[in-house]
């Protein structure tokens, strides 16, 4: 990730081919009608014969890396990042999601229109299987919404087109997929949650209890139809609502009265009944028991209707460091998630060289010379040299921290270099206008 890739042979021809590729229309029919924008672009790279070039190969490798080795985050999440034209790259984000939530992903490009950025949402593979594509953002709006159908992990991949640079802001938030079953202007509170003990621990609560004033209206949380408006021992007066196009049923219980009938079609916000104390709630404060039932049983309804969602932490780390080579001023921990209590990837010695890929909160997402990625606290990072050194013998200035890599120039003995960072036995230095690696 740190080194610059040079394409010395046929670079002009290769650049021309890529620019011609970028100018081609993405509008295809037939076989390509159902492909995502990323798949269409990948197909055009292959059709142009670029997949076997160093540039094309790196682009495909980056796409695979983002899916196989993503970094972990928690929602809500926001980051400012940068993709460089000289370095084909992609970013992968793995995060937990709850059934019933609507995940909202937005990507803004700076400057607008400076590059195509593909955003695809995946379900990670199980038992060594490949991930499954769930949704893809439109490349013109770069907005993606997805309603989570089961608890688990989701995987987002961001990847830019070839030979274009640009800064981006990624924001991932969640929202309820259903409307709240009590009108928003009504005073109400959730006083009992999924899994709470009932009947001295004999059973668990299969829903949420929303408390309010006697005969408070309860409303349809979605468009649909009434499958049953009846009565039972536990729920008293109840209403079952089947949302249109869904494979679950909404359950409203303890109503004082029902204002709909079986078979009736309703719209979101229509009043279904009035809150009460019927059934086994005769001795409790007035409330609505709200549940959701699937073919395999009840599920937690809170993610479906919870309107209290936190906003992402603002990015406080300086974005001036984006795409820069930096070092840590003291020993610091490289983490898999931008949180102080998250899994440690490695303990980095002082002055370890790294490249800043993105900023989130008070953290930087960075890449090490060995291509490992992770998060470090921004307060531990500096982009300034930490020392100067006079070279005692002629030394080759290397392109990467590897003795087999290309030699950029030879620094003569007696010359002074500025130390910018290190990686093992190699030191990243500046010599005049050039930067590279020395070993001593």
URMOJO-V293907 format. One record per residue. RES is the residue in three letters. SS is DSSP state (H for helix, E for strand, C for the rest). PHI is phi in whole degrees, -180 to 180 (none if undefined). PSI is psi as a letter, one per 30 degrees, with the letter a starting at -180 (NA if undefined). Layout:
res=RES ss=SS phi=PHI psi=PSI
res=RES ss=SS phi=PHI psi=PSI
//
This chain:
res=UNK ss=C phi=none psi=f
res=UNK ss=C phi=-82 psi=e
res=UNK ss=C phi=-76 psi=l
res=UNK ss=C phi=-94 psi=k
res=UNK ss=C phi=-90 psi=k
res=UNK ss=C phi=-108 psi=k
res=UNK ss=C phi=-116 psi=i
res=UNK ss=C phi=-81 psi=e
res=UNK ss=C phi=-92 psi=j
res=UNK ss=C phi=71 psi=g
res=UNK ss=H phi=-63 psi=e
res=UNK ss=H phi=-65 psi=e
res=UNK ss=H phi=-65 psi=e
res=UNK ss=H phi=-63 psi=e
res=UNK ss=H phi=-62 psi=e
res=UNK ss=H phi=-61 psi=e
res=UNK ss=H phi=-63 psi=e
res=UNK ss=H phi=-67 psi=e
res=UNK ss=H phi=-64 psi=e
res=UNK ss=H phi=-64 psi=e
res=UNK ss=H phi=-60 psi=e
res=UNK ss=H phi=-66 psi=f
res=UNK ss=H phi=-80 psi=f
res=UNK ss=C phi=-67 psi=k
res=UNK ss=C phi=-70 psi=k
res=UNK ss=C phi=-91 psi=g
res=UNK ss=C phi=-80 psi=j
res=UNK ss=C phi=-132 psi=l
res=UNK ss=C phi=-126 psi=a
res=UNK ss=H phi=63 psi=c
res=UNK ss=H phi=-57 psi=e
res=UNK ss=H phi=-95 psi=g
res=UNK ss=C phi=-61 psi=e
res=UNK ss=C phi=-101 psi=g
res=UNK ss=C phi=-79 psi=l
res=UNK ss=C phi=-75 psi=l
res=UNK ss=H phi=-61 psi=e
res=UNK ss=H phi=-65 psi=e
res=UNK ss=H phi=-65 psi=e
res=UNK ss=H phi=-63 psi=e
res=UNK ss=H phi=-65 psi=e
res=UNK ss=H phi=-61 psi=e
res=UNK ss=H phi=-64 psi=e
res=UNK ss=H phi=-69 psi=e
res=UNK ss=H phi=-62 psi=e
res=UNK ss=H phi=-65 psi=e
res=UNK ss=H phi=-63 psi=e
res=UNK ss=C phi=-82 psi=f
res=UNK ss=C phi=78 psi=g
res=UNK ss=C phi=-89 psi=f
res=UNK ss=C phi=-64 psi=f
res=UNK ss=C phi=-89 psi=f
res=UNK ss=C phi=-81 psi=l
res=UNK ss=H phi=-60 psi=e
res=UNK ss=H phi=-64 psi=e
res=UNK ss=H phi=-65 psi=e
res=UNK ss=H phi=-62 psi=e
res=UNK ss=H phi=-65 psi=e
res=UNK ss=H phi=-64 psi=e
res=UNK ss=H phi=-68 psi=e
res=UNK ss=H phi=-64 psi=e
res=UNK ss=H phi=-64 psi=e
res=UNK ss=H phi=-62 psi=e
res=UNK ss=H phi=-69 psi=e
res=UNK ss=H phi=-61 psi=e
res=UNK ss=H phi=-62 psi=e
res=UNK ss=H phi=-86 psi=e
res=UNK ss=H phi=-90 psi=f
res=UNK ss=C phi=-135 psi=h
res=UNK ss=C phi=-75 psi=l
res=UNK ss=E phi=-90 psi=l
res=UNK ss=E phi=-91 psi=k
res=UNK ss=C phi=-137 psi=l
res=UNK ss=C phi=-123 psi=l
res=UNK ss=C phi=-96 psi=k
res=UNK ss=C phi=-74 psi=l
res=UNK ss=E phi=-144 psi=k
res=UNK ss=E phi=-146 psi=k
res=UNK ss=E phi=-148 psi=l
res=UNK ss=E phi=-108 psi=k
res=UNK ss=E phi=-136 psi=l
res=UNK ss=E phi=-144 psi=k
res=UNK ss=E phi=-111 psi=k
res=UNK ss=C phi=-99 psi=k
res=UNK ss=C phi=-62 psi=e
res=UNK ss=C phi=-76 psi=f
res=UNK ss=C phi=-135 psi=j
res=UNK ss=C phi=-55 psi=k
res=UNK ss=C phi=-149 psi=l
res=UNK ss=E phi=-155 psi=l
res=UNK ss=E phi=-124 psi=k
res=UNK ss=E phi=-120 psi=k
res=UNK ss=E phi=-131 psi=k
res=UNK ss=E phi=-110 psi=k
res=UNK ss=E phi=-148 psi=l
res=UNK ss=E phi=-79 psi=l
res=UNK ss=E phi=-145 psi=k
res=UNK ss=C phi=-106 psi=k
res=UNK ss=C phi=-59 psi=k
res=UNK ss=C phi=99 psi=f
res=UNK ss=E phi=-80 psi=l
res=UNK ss=E phi=-110 psi=j
res=UNK ss=E phi=-87 psi=k
res=UNK ss=E phi=-115 psi=k
res=UNK ss=E phi=-121 psi=k
res=UNK ss=E phi=-132 psi=k
res=UNK ss=E phi=-127 psi=k
res=UNK ss=E phi=-110 psi=k
res=UNK ss=E phi=-106 psi=k
res=UNK ss=E phi=-132 psi=k
res=UNK ss=C phi=-71 psi=l
res=UNK ss=C phi=-56 psi=k
res=UNK ss=C phi=76 psi=g
res=UNK ss=C phi=-75 psi=f
res=UNK ss=C phi=-161 psi=l
res=UNK ss=C phi=-83 psi=k
res=UNK ss=E phi=-129 psi=j
res=UNK ss=E phi=-93 psi=k
res=UNK ss=E phi=-126 psi=j
res=UNK ss=E phi=-124 psi=k
res=UNK ss=E phi=-108 psi=k
res=UNK ss=E phi=-130 psi=l
res=UNK ss=E phi=-101 psi=k
res=UNK ss=C phi=-58 psi=k
res=UNK ss=C phi=-69 psi=l
res=UNK ss=C phi=-117 psi=k
res=UNK ss=C phi=54 psi=h
res=UNK ss=C phi=68 psi=g
res=UNK ss=C phi=-84 psi=l
res=UNK ss=C phi=-75 psi=l
res=UNK ss=C phi=-66 psi=l
res=UNK ss=E phi=-110 psi=k
res=UNK ss=E phi=-72 psi=k
res=UNK ss=E phi=-106 psi=e
res=UNK ss=E phi=-163 psi=l
res=UNK ss=E phi=-139 psi=k
res=UNK ss=C phi=-79 psi=k
res=UNK ss=C phi=-68 psi=k
res=UNK ss=C phi=-70 psi=f
res=UNK ss=C phi=-84 psi=e
res=UNK ss=C phi=-100 psi=f
res=UNK ss=C phi=54 psi=h
res=UNK ss=E phi=-123 psi=k
res=UNK ss=E phi=-137 psi=k
res=UNK ss=E phi=-125 psi=k
res=UNK ss=E phi=-145 psi=k
res=UNK ss=E phi=-90 psi=k
res=UNK ss=C phi=-72 psi=k
res=UNK ss=C phi=-100 psi=f
res=UNK ss=C phi=-159 psi=l
res=UNK ss=C phi=-61 psi=k
res=UNK ss=E phi=159 psi=a
res=UNK ss=E phi=-108 psi=k
res=UNK ss=E phi=-120 psi=l
res=UNK ss=E phi=-133 psi=k
res=UNK ss=E phi=-106 psi=k
res=UNK ss=E phi=-117 psi=k
res=UNK ss=E phi=-112 psi=k
res=UNK ss=E phi=-149 psi=k
res=UNK ss=E phi=-88 psi=l
res=UNK ss=C phi=-69 psi=l
res=UNK ss=C phi=-75 psi=k
res=UNK ss=C phi=59 psi=g
res=UNK ss=C phi=-132 psi=k
res=UNK ss=C phi=-108 psi=l
res=UNK ss=E phi=-179 psi=l
res=UNK ss=E phi=-95 psi=k
res=UNK ss=E phi=-137 psi=l
res=UNK ss=E phi=-121 psi=k
res=UNK ss=E phi=-106 psi=k
res=UNK ss=E phi=-131 psi=k
res=UNK ss=E phi=-124 psi=k
res=UNK ss=E phi=-132 psi=l
res=UNK ss=E phi=-125 psi=l
res=UNK ss=E phi=-148 psi=l
res=UNK ss=E phi=-71 psi=k
res=UNK ss=C phi=-88 psi=f
res=UNK ss=C phi=-119 psi=l
res=UNK ss=C phi=-74 psi=l
res=UNK ss=C phi=-70 psi=k
res=UNK ss=C phi=-76 psi=f
res=UNK ss=E phi=-124 psi=k
res=UNK ss=C phi=-53 psi=k
res=UNK ss=C phi=-63 psi=f
res=UNK ss=C phi=-82 psi=f
res=UNK ss=C phi=-88 psi=k
res=UNK ss=C phi=-70 psi=k
res=UNK ss=C phi=-155 psi=l
res=UNK ss=E phi=-152 psi=l
res=UNK ss=E phi=-90 psi=j
res=UNK ss=E phi=-110 psi=f
res=UNK ss=E phi=-149 psi=k
res=UNK ss=C phi=-119 psi=l
res=UNK ss=C phi=-56 psi=k
res=UNK ss=C phi=89 psi=f
res=UNK ss=C phi=-62 psi=k
res=UNK ss=E phi=-68 psi=k
res=UNK ss=E phi=-133 psi=l
res=UNK ss=C phi=51 psi=h
res=UNK ss=C phi=57 psi=h
res=UNK ss=C phi=89 psi=g
res=UNK ss=C phi=-70 psi=f
res=UNK ss=E phi=-148 psi=l
res=UNK ss=E phi=-113 psi=l
res=UNK ss=C phi=-69 psi=k
res=UNK ss=C phi=-105 psi=h
res=UNK ss=C phi=167 psi=a
res=UNK ss=E phi=-127 psi=k
res=UNK ss=E phi=-109 psi=k
res=UNK ss=E phi=-109 psi=j
res=UNK ss=E phi=-91 psi=k
res=UNK ss=C phi=-166 psi=a
res=UNK ss=C phi=-70 psi=l
res=UNK ss=C phi=-57 psi=k
res=UNK ss=C phi=67 psi=g
res=UNK ss=C phi=-65 psi=k
res=UNK ss=E phi=-63 psi=k
res=UNK ss=E phi=-117 psi=k
res=UNK ss=E phi=-127 psi=l
res=UNK ss=C phi=-67 psi=k
res=UNK ss=C phi=-84 psi=f
res=UNK ss=C phi=-163 psi=l
res=UNK ss=C phi=-66 psi=k
res=UNK ss=E phi=169 psi=a
res=UNK ss=E phi=-139 psi=l
res=UNK ss=E phi=-84 psi=j
res=UNK ss=E phi=-85 psi=f
res=UNK ss=E phi=-164 psi=k
res=UNK ss=E phi=-123 psi=j
res=UNK ss=E phi=-148 psi=b
res=UNK ss=E phi=-149 psi=k
res=UNK ss=E phi=-146 psi=l
res=UNK ss=C phi=-65 psi=e
res=UNK ss=C phi=-76 psi=e
res=UNK ss=C phi=-88 psi=f
res=UNK ss=E phi=65 psi=b
res=UNK ss=E phi=-78 psi=k
res=UNK ss=E phi=-130 psi=l
res=UNK ss=E phi=-135 psi=k
res=UNK ss=E phi=-110 psi=k
res=UNK ss=E phi=-120 psi=k
res=UNK ss=E phi=-100 psi=j
res=UNK ss=E phi=-65 psi=k
res=UNK ss=C phi=-62 psi=k
res=UNK ss=C phi=74 psi=g
res=UNK ss=C phi=-111 psi=l
res=UNK ss=C phi=-110 psi=h
res=UNK ss=E phi=-150 psi=l
res=UNK ss=E phi=-126 psi=k
res=UNK ss=E phi=-92 psi=k
res=UNK ss=E phi=-121 psi=k
res=UNK ss=E phi=-113 psi=k
res=UNK ss=E phi=-130 psi=l
res=UNK ss=E phi=68 psi=h
res=UNK ss=E phi=-73 psi=k
res=UNK ss=E phi=-78 psi=e
res=UNK ss=E phi=-154 psi=l
res=UNK ss=E phi=-107 psi=k
res=UNK ss=C phi=-116 psi=g
res=UNK ss=C phi=-132 psi=l
res=UNK ss=C phi=-130 psi=l
res=UNK ss=C phi=-58 psi=k
res=UNK ss=C phi=91 psi=f
res=UNK ss=C phi=-75 psi=k
res=UNK ss=E phi=-88 psi=k
res=UNK ss=E phi=-131 psi=l
res=UNK ss=C phi=-113 psi=l
res=UNK ss=C phi=-53 psi=k
res=UNK ss=C phi=95 psi=f
res=UNK ss=C phi=-65 psi=k
res=UNK ss=E phi=-75 psi=k
res=UNK ss=E phi=-98 psi=f
res=UNK ss=E phi=-179 psi=a
res=UNK ss=E phi=-123 psi=k
res=UNK ss=E phi=-64 psi=k
res=UNK ss=E phi=-153 psi=b
res=UNK ss=C phi=-138 psi=g
res=UNK ss=C phi=-77 psi=l
res=UNK ss=H phi=75 psi=b
res=UNK ss=H phi=-84 psi=g
res=UNK ss=H phi=-103 psi=g
res=UNK ss=C phi=-62 psi=f
res=UNK ss=C phi=-104 psi=g
res=UNK ss=C phi=-109 psi=l
res=UNK ss=C phi=-59 psi=l
res=UNK ss=C phi=-56 psi=k
res=UNK ss=E phi=-161 psi=l
res=UNK ss=E phi=-103 psi=k
res=UNK ss=E phi=-90 psi=k
res=UNK ss=E phi=-117 psi=k
res=UNK ss=E phi=-133 psi=l
res=UNK ss=E phi=-132 psi=k
res=UNK ss=E phi=-121 psi=k
res=UNK ss=E phi=-114 psi=a
res=UNK ss=C phi=-65 psi=f
res=UNK ss=C phi=-109 psi=g
res=UNK ss=E phi=120 psi=a
res=UNK ss=E phi=-77 psi=l
res=UNK ss=E phi=-130 psi=l
res=UNK ss=C phi=-64 psi=j
res=UNK ss=C phi=-82 psi=f
res=UNK ss=H phi=-59 psi=e
res=UNK ss=H phi=-60 psi=f
res=UNK ss=H phi=-70 psi=e
res=UNK ss=H phi=-126 psi=f
res=UNK ss=C phi=-69 psi=j
res=UNK ss=C phi=-94 psi=f
res=UNK ss=C phi=-89 psi=j
res=UNK ss=C phi=-119 psi=k
res=UNK ss=C phi=-75 psi=l
res=UNK ss=C phi=-88 psi=l
res=UNK ss=C phi=-62 psi=k
res=UNK ss=C phi=-61 psi=k
res=UNK ss=C phi=-65 psi=l
res=UNK ss=C phi=-77 psi=j
res=UNK ss=C phi=-103 psi=f
res=UNK ss=C phi=-67 psi=k
res=UNK ss=C phi=-64 psi=k
res=UNK ss=H phi=-82 psi=f
res=UNK ss=H phi=-65 psi=f
res=UNK ss=H phi=-85 psi=f
res=UNK ss=C phi=-57 psi=k
res=UNK ss=C phi=64 psi=g
res=UNK ss=C phi=-105 psi=l
res=UNK ss=E phi=-81 psi=k
res=UNK ss=E phi=-134 psi=l
res=UNK ss=E phi=-140 psi=l
res=UNK ss=E phi=-92 psi=k
res=UNK ss=C phi=-78 psi=f
res=UNK ss=C phi=-136 psi=l
res=UNK ss=C phi=-57 psi=k
res=UNK ss=E phi=-144 psi=l
res=UNK ss=E phi=-101 psi=k
res=UNK ss=E phi=-87 psi=k
res=UNK ss=E phi=-115 psi=l
res=UNK ss=C phi=-79 psi=f
res=UNK ss=C phi=-136 psi=k
res=UNK ss=C phi=-76 psi=i
res=UNK ss=C phi=-152 psi=k
res=UNK ss=C phi=-66 psi=f
res=UNK ss=C phi=-102 psi=g
res=UNK ss=C phi=-85 psi=l
res=UNK ss=C phi=-61 psi=k
res=UNK ss=E phi=-86 psi=k
res=UNK ss=E phi=-81 psi=e
res=UNK ss=E phi=-167 psi=l
res=UNK ss=E phi=-101 psi=j
res=UNK ss=E phi=-95 psi=k
res=UNK ss=C phi=-71 psi=l
res=UNK ss=C phi=-57 psi=k
res=UNK ss=C phi=71 psi=g
res=UNK ss=E phi=-64 psi=k
res=UNK ss=E phi=-77 psi=k
res=UNK ss=E phi=-152 psi=l
res=UNK ss=E phi=-117 psi=k
res=UNK ss=E phi=-82 psi=j
res=UNK ss=E phi=-94 psi=e
res=UNK ss=E phi=-162 psi=l
res=UNK ss=E phi=-124 psi=k
res=UNK ss=E phi=-144 psi=k
res=UNK ss=C phi=55 psi=b
res=UNK ss=C phi=-100 psi=g
res=UNK ss=E phi=-121 psi=l
res=UNK ss=E phi=-112 psi=k
res=UNK ss=E phi=-89 psi=k
res=UNK ss=E phi=-131 psi=l
res=UNK ss=E phi=-123 psi=k
res=UNK ss=E phi=-90 psi=l
res=UNK ss=C phi=-58 psi=f
res=UNK ss=C phi=-85 psi=g
res=UNK ss=C phi=78 psi=g
res=UNK ss=C phi=-68 psi=k
res=UNK ss=E phi=-125 psi=l
res=UNK ss=E phi=178 psi=a
res=UNK ss=E phi=-120 psi=k
res=UNK ss=E phi=-130 psi=l
res=UNK ss=E phi=-68 psi=k
res=UNK ss=H phi=-65 psi=f
res=UNK ss=H phi=-69 psi=f
res=UNK ss=H phi=-94 psi=g
res=UNK ss=E phi=-112 psi=k
res=UNK ss=E phi=-140 psi=k
res=UNK ss=C phi=-104 psi=g
res=UNK ss=C phi=-94 psi=l
res=UNK ss=C phi=-62 psi=k
res=UNK ss=C phi=-108 psi=f
res=UNK ss=E phi=-171 psi=l
res=UNK ss=E phi=-121 psi=l
res=UNK ss=E phi=-146 psi=k
res=UNK ss=E phi=-94 psi=k
res=UNK ss=C phi=-79 psi=k
res=UNK ss=C phi=-80 psi=e
res=UNK ss=C phi=-132 psi=l
res=UNK ss=C phi=-57 psi=k
res=UNK ss=E phi=-134 psi=k
res=UNK ss=E phi=-75 psi=k
res=UNK ss=E phi=-89 psi=j
res=UNK ss=E phi=-93 psi=l
res=UNK ss=C phi=-78 psi=f
res=UNK ss=C phi=-151 psi=l
res=UNK ss=C phi=-75 psi=i
res=UNK ss=C phi=-158 psi=k
res=UNK ss=C phi=-65 psi=f
res=UNK ss=C phi=-90 psi=f
res=UNK ss=C phi=-80 psi=l
res=UNK ss=C phi=-68 psi=k
res=UNK ss=E phi=-95 psi=k
res=UNK ss=E phi=-81 psi=e
res=UNK ss=E phi=-167 psi=l
res=UNK ss=E phi=-113 psi=k
res=UNK ss=E phi=-91 psi=k
res=UNK ss=C phi=-73 psi=l
res=UNK ss=C phi=-58 psi=k
res=UNK ss=C phi=89 psi=f
res=UNK ss=C phi=-78 psi=l
res=UNK ss=E phi=-104 psi=k
res=UNK ss=E phi=-127 psi=l
res=UNK ss=E phi=-102 psi=k
res=UNK ss=E phi=-88 psi=k
res=UNK ss=E phi=-105 psi=f
res=UNK ss=E phi=171 psi=l
res=UNK ss=E phi=-150 psi=l
res=UNK ss=E phi=-149 psi=j
res=UNK ss=C phi=65 psi=b
res=UNK ss=C phi=-88 psi=g
res=UNK ss=E phi=-103 psi=k
res=UNK ss=E phi=-122 psi=k
res=UNK ss=E phi=-90 psi=k
res=UNK ss=E phi=-132 psi=l
res=UNK ss=E phi=-114 psi=k
res=UNK ss=E phi=-135 psi=j
res=UNK ss=C phi=64 psi=b
res=UNK ss=C phi=-92 psi=f
res=UNK ss=E phi=-102 psi=l
res=UNK ss=E phi=-130 psi=k
res=UNK ss=E phi=-179 psi=a
res=UNK ss=E phi=-113 psi=k
res=UNK ss=E phi=-122 psi=k
res=UNK ss=E phi=-122 psi=k
res=UNK ss=C phi=-147 psi=NA
//
